[in-house]
Amino acid sequence: MLKEFILFIKYPYTAGVIATVWLGSAVLMAINHDLPIVAMVIINMAVSVVIAAVGFTGSKEV
């Protein structure tokens, strides 16, 4: 069972980087209330897609 769980979390570093981007943006928006929320979310979405495209496409080996 543990082997199946570890295979499910195959790219934890990429997921961690994406989570850090979102959490960092949330902290910035909490500190500065004048930041445009919609623009920040759109930027986060674009960055997340780029990071996911690079980080989650690895070798096909298991």
Secondary structure, DSSP 4 states (H G I P E B T S, - for coil): -HHHHHHHS--HHHHHHHHHHHHHHHHHHHH-TTS-HHHHHHHHHHHHHHHHHHHS---S--
